[in-house]
Amino acid sequence: MVSWAITGATRGIGSVDPKNQVFALIRSRGTAGPLEKLAAKRKNIHIVVTDISDPRKLDQATAEVSKVTAGSLDVLILNAGSAGPDTNALPPIKIDCSQIKNNLISNIYVIHSFLDLVRNGKEKKIIFISSQSGDVEVTRISGLPTMLGYSISKAGMNMVTTKFGIELAQDGIKTLSMSPGWVNTDAAQAVTGDPEIRKFMLSAFHKIDPSVNGPIPVDESVTAMLQVIQNLTEANSGKFLTHHGNDDEWF
């Protein structure tokens, strides 16, 4: 049974294979209704309440996972993060730095806390769920100046993933940053649900891929990403890839 720890498991993108041992790291049970129902039906799902911005609480979460897995973890998925819909329309001159702390520094804390468990795992994989917004060329071609804090945090974590991949290769650990595509999550709807904003985003994305007509279903994105994670090798470790496993099909 493969063990997975997934941050940000109450919303956004997630998937549960009943054959896996899954640790869903969340900030509060107050917003985890669907997850609670799923965990009640599947004994392989363990809900772990923590705060990824607090190293002490993360260490407590690590200890909780370790008790179940006998000190190991196969796959760590860094999925927590905020797009900040209340600030994403701000121009670069009015950057909101809180997103950089939430989406970048906190994810580094998570890696530090769970690293020893990953070292003891069989799969030895650390996966960061990034975004095409963190790619320089996508940003340049699409011409989107907004969402600077979000984009910086994603681009920064892409570099963090690469650096860790280099450092941890000697331990057999593989890392990967992966964009899930433009996915129809509740978080995405909060950002691009407005018809005028959706039209604006489509116009920008069409500069990269004229065939884009909207967000893809969550299941489609997750299925594709799981395939990429399964096929992750030492040769691809540290890369930033799309959910198709390449570096150009962003949607």
C-alpha positions in Angstrom: 0.0 0.0 0.0 1.4 3.3 -1.1 1.2 6.2 1.4 0.4 9.7 0.3 0.3 13.0 2.3 -1.6 15.8 0.6 -1.8 19.4 1.9 -4.8 21.5 1.1 -7.0 18.5 0.9 -10.3 20.2 1.7 -10.8 21.9 -1.6 -9.3 22.3 -5.1 -7.7 19.2 -6.7 -7.5 15.9 -5.0 -8.0 12.2 -5.6 -8.3 9.1 -3.4 -7.4 5.6 -4.5 -8.9 3.1 -2.0 -5.7 1.0 -2.4 -3.6 3.8 -1.1 -3.0 5.1 2.5 -3.9 8.8 2.3 -3.2 11.5 4.9 -5.3 14.6 4.2 -3.6 17.6 5.7 -6.1 20.4 6.3 -6.3 23.6 8.3 -9.8 23.1 9.8 -12.5 20.5 10.0 -15.0 23.3 9.7 -14.8 23.4 5.9 -14.1 19.7 5.4 -17.6 18.4 5.0 -17.1 16.3 1.8 -13.8 15.1 3.0 -15.2 14.0 6.4 -17.9 12.0 4.6 -15.4 10.3 2.4 -13.1 9.5 5.3 -16.1 7.9 7.1 -16.6 5.5 4.3 -12.9 4.7 3.6 -10.7 3.7 6.4 -7.6 4.3 4.4 -8.1 8.1 4.6 -6.7 9.9 7.7 -7.5 13.5 8.3 -4.7 15.5 9.9 -5.4 19.0 11.1 -2.3 21.3 11.0 -1.1 24.7 10.0 1.5 24.6 7.2 2.8 28.1 8.2 3.8 26.8 11.7 6.8 24.4 11.7 5.9 23.2 15.2 2.4 22.1 14.2 3.8 20.5 11.0 6.2 18.5 13.1 3.2 17.3 15.2 1.4 16.3 12.0 4.5 14.4 10.8 4.6 12.5 14.1 0.9 11.6 13.6 1.6 10.3 10.1 4.7 8.4 11.3 2.7 6.5 13.9 0.5 5.0 11.2 3.2 4.4 8.6 6.0 3.2 10.9 8.1 6.3 10.0 7.8 6.4 6.3 5.9 8.2 3.5 6.0 7.4 -0.2 4.6 10.5 -1.9 4.3 14.1 -0.5 1.9 16.3 -2.5 2.2 20.0 -1.9 -1.3 21.2 -3.0 -2.1 23.9 -0.4 -2.0 27.5 -1.7 -4.2 30.5 -2.3 -4.9 32.3 -5.5 -6.1 35.3 -3.5 -9.1 36.3 -5.6 -9.4 39.5 -3.6 -6.0 40.8 -4.8 -5.4 39.0 -8.1 -6.5 42.0 -10.2 -4.0 44.3 -8.6 -1.2 45.6 -10.9 2.5 44.7 -10.1 3.0 48.0 -8.3 0.5 47.0 -5.7 1.8 43.5 -5.0 0.3 41.6 -2.1 3.3 39.8 -0.5 1.1 37.6 1.8 0.7 35.1 -1.0 4.4 34.6 -1.3 4.6 33.6 2.4 1.5 31.4 2.2 2.4 29.7 -1.1 6.2 29.6 -1.0 7.6 29.7 2.6 4.9 27.4 4.0 5.6 24.8 1.4 9.3 24.8 2.3 8.3 24.2 5.9 6.2 21.2 4.8 9.2 19.7 2.9 11.5 20.1 5.9 9.0 18.5 8.3 8.2 15.4 6.1 11.6 14.9 4.5 12.8 12.1 6.9 9.6 10.2 6.3 10.0 10.5 2.5 13.6 9.3 2.8 12.2 6.1 4.5 9.5 5.6 1.8 9.6 3.3 -1.2 8.4 5.7 -3.9 10.4 8.7 -2.5 8.5 11.4 -4.4 7.8 15.1 -3.6 5.3 16.8 -5.9 4.5 20.4 -6.0 1.2 21.4 -7.6 2.2 24.6 -9.5 0.5 26.6 -12.2 1.1 27.9 -15.7 1.1 31.3 -14.0 4.5 30.5 -12.7 6.0 30.0 -16.1 7.9 33.0 -17.5 7.1 32.4 -21.2 3.4 31.7 -20.5 3.2 35.0 -18.7 5.2 36.9 -21.3 3.1 35.6 -24.2 -0.3 35.8 -22.5 0.4 39.4 -21.5 -1.1 39.0 -18.0 0.5 41.5 -15.5 -1.8 40.7 -12.6 -1.6 37.9 -10.0 2.0 38.9 -9.3 2.2 37.5 -5.7 0.6 34.2 -6.8 2.8 33.9 -9.9 6.0 34.7 -7.9 5.2 32.1 -5.3 4.6 29.4 -7.9 7.7 30.3 -9.9 9.7 30.4 -6.6 8.4 26.9 -5.6 9.3 25.6 -9.1 12.9 26.6 -8.3 12.7 25.2 -4.8 11.5 21.9 -6.2 14.5 21.8 -8.6 17.0 22.6 -5.9 15.6 19.9 -3.6 15.7 17.5 -6.5 19.4 18.1 -7.0 20.2 17.9 -3.3 18.1 14.8 -2.6 19.0 12.8 -5.7 21.7 11.0 -3.6 18.9 9.8 -1.4 16.9 8.4 -4.3 14.2 11.1 -3.8 12.6 12.5 -7.0 10.9 15.9 -7.1 8.5 17.5 -9.6 6.6 20.7 -10.1 3.5 20.2 -12.1 0.8 22.5 -13.5 -2.7 20.9 -13.3 -3.9 22.9 -16.2 -6.9 25.3 -16.1 -9.1 23.3 -13.8 -12.8 23.8 -12.8 -12.3 23.9 -9.1 -14.2 26.1 -6.7 -11.1 28.2 -6.2 -10.8 28.8 -10.0 -14.5 29.7 -10.2 -13.9 32.3 -7.5 -11.2 33.9 -9.7 -12.6 33.4 -13.2 -16.3 32.7 -12.6 -17.4 36.2 -13.6 -18.3 36.2 -17.4 -16.2 39.3 -18.1 -13.1 37.9 -16.3 -13.6 34.5 -18.0 -13.7 36.3 -21.4 -10.5 38.2 -20.5 -8.7 35.1 -19.4 -9.7 33.2 -22.5 -8.4 36.0 -24.7 -5.0 35.8 -22.9 -4.8 32.0 -23.0 -5.7 31.9 -26.7 -2.4 33.5 -27.4 -0.8 30.4 -26.1 -3.3 27.8 -27.2 -6.1 28.9 -29.6 -8.1 25.7 -28.8 -8.7 26.5 -25.2 -12.4 26.9 -24.5 -12.5 26.8 -20.6 -11.4 24.9 -17.5 -11.2 21.2 -17.6 -13.0 18.9 -15.1 -11.2 18.0 -11.9 -11.2 14.3 -12.6 -9.6 14.8 -16.0 -6.7 16.8 -14.5 -6.2 14.4 -11.6 -6.1 11.4 -13.8 -3.5 13.0 -16.0 -1.4 14.1 -13.1 -1.4 10.8 -11.4 -0.1 9.2 -14.6 2.8 11.8 -14.7 3.6 11.1 -11.0 3.6 7.4 -11.6 6.0 7.8 -14.5 8.3 10.2 -12.7 11.9 9.0 -13.1 15.3 10.3 -12.0 15.7 11.8 -15.5 12.7 14.0 -15.0 13.3 14.9 -11.4 13.3 18.6 -10.6 11.5 19.6 -13.8 8.4 21.8 -14.2 5.9 19.9 -16.4 2.3 20.2 -17.4 -0.4 17.7 -16.5 0.4 16.1 -19.8 3.9 15.4 -18.8 5.5 17.9 -21.1 6.5 21.6 -21.1 4.1 23.1 -23.6 0.5 21.7 -23.3 -0.6 23.9 -20.5 -4.4 23.5 -21.0 
